[in-house]
Amino acid sequence: VQLVESGGGLVQPGGSLRLSCAASGFTFDNYAMGWIRQAPGKEREGVAALGSDGRTIYADSVLGRFTISKDNVNTLSLQMNSLKPEETAMYYCAAVSRTPTTLERLLNGDEYNSWGQGTQVTVSS
């Protein structure tokens, strides 16, 4: 399993970014995928996840502003709108070969066994 994130960068508060995760080495549709972020000195936080059955789940803090999706057969995306300075963090793409019955578990980084290297998102004026 290989996951490679891209699309991070510097954006002003209220701006938008679209993160992408190129996946290879596994059957994408059979895996649950998620975006997890971690800011310096803070615990990692699940942002959004997509089950292998197509169900999605979002952290309350991003609901209505972020959208997780599969762009094609091997790319996971995270559209982030109305970004806030406190959302500055390293954003990681993660994968696991099963979808838990309770989808909320996919907002916990411990559920995943494959990770990308991360892409930095900085929200600042």
C-alpha positions in Angstrom: 0.0 0.0 0.0 1.3 3.4 -1.0 -0.3 6.7 -0.3 1.0 10.0 -1.6 -0.6 13.3 -0.6 -0.4 16.6 -2.4 -2.2 19.9 -2.6 -1.2 21.5 0.7 0.1 25.0 1.0 -0.4 28.5 2.4 -3.9 29.9 2.2 -5.6 32.9 3.8 -8.3 32.5 6.4 -11.6 31.9 4.6 -9.8 30.4 1.6 -10.0 27.0 0.0 -7.6 24.1 -0.7 -8.1 20.7 -2.3 -5.9 17.9 -1.1 -5.3 14.8 -3.1 -4.1 11.3 -2.1 -2.8 9.0 -4.9 -3.2 5.4 -3.8 -1.5 2.4 -5.2 -0.7 -1.2 -4.3 -4.2 -2.2 -3.3 -7.8 -2.4 -4.5 -8.9 1.1 -3.7 -12.7 0.3 -3.6 -12.1 -2.4 -0.9 -10.6 0.0 1.6 -11.8 2.6 4.0 -9.9 5.9 3.6 -9.6 8.9 5.8 -7.9 12.2 6.3 -6.3 12.8 9.6 -4.5 16.0 10.7 -2.0 16.9 13.4 -0.9 20.3 14.5 2.4 20.8 16.4 1.9 20.0 20.1 -1.6 18.7 19.5 -3.1 15.2 19.2 -4.0 14.0 15.8 -7.6 14.6 14.8 -9.7 12.7 12.3 -11.2 15.1 9.8 -13.2 13.0 7.3 -13.5 9.4 6.2 -15.0 7.4 3.5 -16.0 3.8 4.0 -15.6 1.1 1.3 -19.4 1.1 1.1 -19.5 4.8 0.2 -20.6 6.2 3.5 -18.9 9.3 4.7 -18.3 10.9 8.1 -16.9 14.2 9.2 -15.6 15.8 12.3 -18.2 18.2 13.7 -15.7 21.1 13.3 -15.5 20.7 9.5 -19.0 19.6 8.7 -20.5 21.6 5.9 -17.1 23.0 4.9 -15.0 19.9 4.0 -15.9 17.2 1.4 -14.2 13.9 1.0 -14.5 12.1 -2.3 -13.0 9.6 -4.7 -12.0 11.5 -7.8 -11.2 8.4 -9.8 -10.2 4.8 -9.4 -7.2 5.6 -7.2 -7.4 9.2 -5.9 -8.9 10.4 -2.7 -9.6 14.1 -2.3 -10.5 16.5 0.4 -12.0 19.8 -0.6 -11.6 22.3 2.2 -13.5 25.6 2.2 -13.7 28.5 4.7 -10.4 27.5 6.2 -9.5 28.8 9.7 -6.1 29.5 11.2 -6.6 26.8 13.8 -6.8 24.3 11.0 -3.1 24.7 10.3 -1.7 21.2 10.4 0.0 18.4 8.6 -2.8 16.5 6.8 -2.4 12.7 6.3 -4.2 10.3 4.1 -4.7 6.9 5.7 -6.2 3.6 4.6 -7.5 0.4 6.2 -8.7 -2.8 4.6 -12.0 -3.0 6.4 -14.8 -0.6 7.2 -16.0 -0.7 10.8 -19.7 -1.0 11.5 -19.5 2.2 13.5 -18.2 4.6 10.9 -17.2 7.1 13.6 -14.3 4.8 14.4 -12.7 6.0 11.1 -12.2 9.4 12.7 -9.7 7.7 15.0 -6.2 7.4 13.6 -5.7 4.1 15.4 -8.1 2.5 13.0 -5.7 2.8 10.1 -2.7 0.7 9.2 -1.4 2.6 6.1 -0.3 6.2 6.0 1.0 8.7 3.6 3.8 11.1 4.3 1.5 14.1 4.8 1.0 17.5 3.2 1.3 20.7 5.2 -1.7 23.1 5.3 -1.0 26.6 6.7 -3.9 29.0 7.1 -2.6 32.5 7.8 -2.9 36.1 6.6 
